[in-house]
Amino acid sequence: MYHLSLRGAVSLSDIYIGGGVFQSTAKHVAEKFHPTRIHVVTDANVEPLYLRALCAQFPLTVTYTVIPAGEEHKNLETVAGIYQDLCEAELTRSDLLIALGGGVVGDIAGFAASTYLRGIHICQIPTTLLSQVDSSVGGKCGVDLPQGKNLVGSFYQPELVIIDTDILSTLPERIFCDGMAEVIKYGCIANRDILELISDPAFKDNMERIVYECVRIKRDVVQQDERDTGLRMTLNFGHTIGHAAEKLGNYVDLSHGQAVAIGMCAAAKLNVLLGGTDYTEPITNACRMHQLPTALPYDTEAIYRSLLSDKKRMSDTMNFILVDQLGKADIRKLPLDELHTLVTQL
């Protein structure tokens, strides 16, 4: 088992990574918190698999909210339902909210925790590869608006993260592959050895190390730039065009990982158009190896119009993440008119 700590501006996150660590959730909760009530937020897919086993670990009152599964439910209406359940459960600031599920559950529950009573304790238990290597760590949480993805949210660090890599063996292959997009991202922007690890046909035997390497990278980045004003922007490699594609598909046609894969391949082409090194082939091959799409499914003009609502836009420029050397990411500020010309050439 691995143990990492992430020191944020106002709290310390303890992150446990390993096979079977889910069974020790109550032990780690007792070491960190002293709640009289616990409320779990999960979704309809995860609830029949893990909710009962989690609740059984605790000798105190555990209530729960089961939300519909899917990005299309990551909205303020769902958060309002969680608020109502928290009120009915009479949670106080000394109590604990647990997010049990994938990235959507973690984002929604984290946002609810950050705003209910102006902030209550939260523990993240990610159950998908995508949420284990990325979204459960670092404190970004929020919801989507019709105008764009993650436009309402907050920075709110979970004080405890339980990452059980054994859970990955029970995932449907398409959900597992979805998470591989974020793994590929970390290989592209920070540690190209990850790309070597996942090129091995038996890479699933090494998932504990792969997850640890991704989480370690994110921990190191967030500790240097918690509020996403500099270095942390590099974690958005593939996400700018990816989020635009997700929005065009109404958050249903493409999963987040699929959109990120498409966005990384597009960013590689964009780097070439800007005169940079061509890493289109290795990035595209890595995505295809893990059953991820690589081509834009929408008209490039529509993609450009969609990305104009991205939160990384700054007036008439946009910060774009490019990879000119595998294992290292660059932040490039592009004027919107230049970006428009480039995107329509993809």
Buried (B, 14 or more C-beta within 10 A) or exposed (E): BBEBEBEBEEBEBBBBBBBEBBEBBBEBBEEBBEBEBBBBBBBEBBBEBBBEEBBEBBEEBBBBBBBEBBBEBBBBEBBEBBEEBBEEBEBEEEBBBBBBBBBBBBBBBBBBBBBBEEBBBBBBBBBBBBBBBBBBBBBBBBBBBEEBBBBBBBBBBBBBBBBBBBBBEEBEEEBBBBBBBBBBBBBBBBBBEBBEBBBEEEBEEEBBBBBBBBBBBBBEBBBEBBEBEEBBBBBBBBBBBBBBBBBBBEBEEBBBBBBBBBBBBBBBBBBBEBEBEEBBEBBBEBBEBBBBBBEBBBEBEBBBBBBBBBBBBEEEBBBBBBBBEBBEBBBBEBEBEEBBEBBEEB
